Amino acid sequence: MATNEGLWERAQRVSPGGVNSPVRAFRGVGGGTPYFVARGEGAHVFDVEGRRYLDYVQSYGASILGHAHPKVVEAARRAVGRGTTFGAPTPGEVELAEEICSRVEGCEEVRLVSSGTEAAMSAARLARGATGRDRVVVFAGCYHGHSDALLAGGGSGMATLGVPASAGVAKSAVADTLVVPYNQVPEVANDVAAVIVEPVAANMGLVPPAPGFLAGLREACTKVGAVLIFDEVITGFRVGRGGASALFGVQPDLWCFGKVMGGGFPLAGFGGRKELMEQLAPKGPIYQAGTLSGNPVATAAALATLSLLDEAAYEELASYAGRLGAGLAALAREAGLEVQVPVAGPLVGVFFGPGPVLDYEGARRSTESGLYAPLMKGLLERNVAIAPGAYEILFPSLAHGDKDLHETLDAFSEVAAKLAMTTN
Ligand SMILES: *Cc1c(COP(=O)(O)O)cnc(C)c1O
């Protein structure tokens, strides 16, 4: 029988670090053997040894219905039988674009791609091409995938020109990327092509936008003709039908979508106003393409997923997240642990220390406590899986129910008591 240990050994021989995306390797929680998932069902995943975990990773937000939802499985199965990729347009692409545009007010056209990385990279290119400017403003702690120009790190708490956030990113690739602190409206100069932001930051733990932040960005961009890009790869189709732009009543010029919208498949997209989007090839001069873009199996799964996401679904998600967040915060207080549990609609984060956390500096201070790793490991021992990285958040799905909530809180209460003993 396959074991986690056995697979982990084999994986490390043939894959760099044993994984295909770094956070999965457990290095962010002090190492250890990852569980290898054999299958998922609803709120749970089962590892290759048959152990069941209540899953809050949910593919980092790509699964909103829970795993293997019968309707999505059936839609994908039927699509596979009709052929998996053609290199010609398919009806599903049209239907999905219509569905997205009908949900997201102000988004008139979408181009489908295969990952959030591609969506953000292409949106930045479109903004640069459309404005004839090079400079892009990003916020420290936000993540927009791993394309060179957007993989820039910044100085502490100040606006700085980006430095490469990874080996292999040329200094020249981030020379036009300005990194500024989240939740402060920066001065946007008239050489700025785009300001790209996660409208709710969910890649430095969970940091909701301060009142006026998003509206301030809108105003600053409009003033100088810069393109405002909302990277809604996490928030899109999750924080509500129309995503964060609808929730906060601020419309960007371009949106990036991914995760939820792919129905669990490699599918993402970016969209915006017609006159901007039509500057893309083939109509316009800005090149962008993809062999598997708008893949028919992925669009079928995406349409099946979105068809289940109505107002009631969003209320249910937010209700679960609200109760989970309040429960965790109360238990931490009881245990005498200083923990912040920010909640934004269906999203839940965990920060250690006195809060509130407003930006990357604050998030980093929280991780310096070193308490996330024993929290994650303690929960995992109790069959509750949260992401193996302190900058990740919890993603309850529509498959999570009351029983799961109680199990989570029971497990957390035990772990919190243990953590409190080691810290006090
Ligand atoms: C996950 C994520 C991306 C990158 O998406 P991939 O599909 O992993 O390439 C981009 N932006 C945000 C906000 C994300 O959370």
The ligand as an SDF file (V2000), in Angstrom:
LIG
                    3D

 15 15  0  0  0  0  0  0  0  0999 V2000
   -3.3910   32.3110   -6.3740 C   0  0  0  0  0  0  0  0  0  0  0  0
   -3.2820   33.7230   -6.7770 C   0  0  0  0  0  0  0  0  0  0  0  0
   -2.6990   34.1100   -7.9950 C   0  0  0  0  0  0  0  0  0  0  0  0
   -1.9990   33.1310   -8.8820 C   0  0  0  0  0  0  0  0  0  0  0  0
   -2.8500   32.1580   -9.4070 O   0  0  0  0  0  0  0  0  0  0  0  0
   -2.2250   30.7940   -9.9560 P   0  0  0  0  0  0  0  0  0  0  0  0
   -3.4030   30.1020  -10.5640 O   0  0  0  0  0  0  0  0  0  0  0  0
   -1.6450   30.0890   -8.7720 O   0  0  0  0  0  0  0  0  0  0  0  0
   -1.1920   31.1350  -10.9520 O   0  0  0  0  0  0  0  0  0  0  0  0
   -2.7560   35.4300   -8.3590 C   0  0  0  0  0  0  0  0  0  0  0  0
   -3.3450   36.3450   -7.5770 N   0  0  0  0  0  0  0  0  0  0  0  0
   -3.9060   36.0190   -6.4030 C   0  0  0  0  0  0  0  0  0  0  0  0
   -4.5610   37.0850   -5.5940 C   0  0  0  0  0  0  0  0  0  0  0  0
   -3.8780   34.6990   -5.9550 C   0  0  0  0  0  0  0  0  0  0  0  0
   -4.3850   34.3950   -4.7680 O   0  0  0  0  0  0  0  0  0  0  0  0
  1  2  1  0
  2  3  1  0
  2 14  2  0
  3  4  1  0
  3 10  2  0
  4  5  1  0
  5  6  1  0
  6  7  2  0
  6  8  1  0
  6  9  1  0
 10 11  1  0
 11 12  2  0
 12 13  1  0
 12 14  1  0
 14 15  1  0
M  END
$$$$
